[in-house]
Amino acid sequence: MHSAVILSFILLVISSNFTKAIKKEKQVPQTLSRGWGDDITWVQTYEEGLYQAKQSNKPLMVIHHLEDCQYCRALKKVFAESQEIQEMCQNDFIMLNLMHETTDKNLSPDGQYVPRIMFVDPSLTVRADITGRYTNRLYTYEPQDLAVCKFFFSRLHSEYKSLQ
């Protein structure tokens, strides 16, 4: 009986330590990129993004997404793997990705859905004229819309470079 109690205690200690080791391995540090591009400088809040856009005379790109959305994950993968988009975002935009809605209703002119990408110019005007290809979700993009994204990115880049 005494040896069974000791054996049970040893097994309990081993399993407790093993559980702690597993928990430590699974914790991955969360960065502001949330997988959209670790080499991009991201702002933390919408307010910070507006301030930086005005100060730097660069447009703000706001990406609305959710971790458990399959469409968001697919877009994120293509976005993060495109070297051209990563460079444009780092050099020509103030970048913000949000997993919650802002209080600025101008960022959801046709509703709150994900994925949704909105642009705010340096004069702090939401660019509702920059839309994707869908009529029911104007500001959503899919992985196959990468060429459209590049076009809008370069269009915005050209507009604001000519103003400087």
C-alpha positions, 0 to 999 in steps of 0.5 A: 500500500505504501509503495502504491501511494509513493508511486502515485505521488511520483506520477502526479509530480511527473505529469504536473511538470510535463503539463507545465513544459507543454504550456510553455512551448505553446506560448508564442509571443504576439506581435502587432503584425499578427502574421501580416508581415513582421518586417512592416512597422505597425501602429497599435491604435487607430488614433496612432495611425491617424496621427502618423499618417498626418505627420508622415504624409502617408496614407493609413491602411486599416486591415480588419480581420479575425483570427478564426476567419478562413478568408482572413487567413487566406488573404493574410497568407498571400499578403505576407508572402508577397515581397512587393506588397510587404515593401510597399506597405513598409515604405509607403503606408502607415499600417494598422491591423485590427481584430475589433471595430473602431468608433469611426463609422467611416471605416464601415460604410457598408457594414462591419465584416472581415476581411475588410481593407480601408484607406485613410489619406493624410488629410484624415479622409477615409477613401471610400472610393477605393473598393474591391470587386464585390458589390455586397462587400465593397472593401473586401479582398480575396487572395486572387485580388492581389493584382487589384491590391497592388494597383490601389497601393501603387495608385495611392503611393503615386497620389501622395508622392506627387503631393510632397 
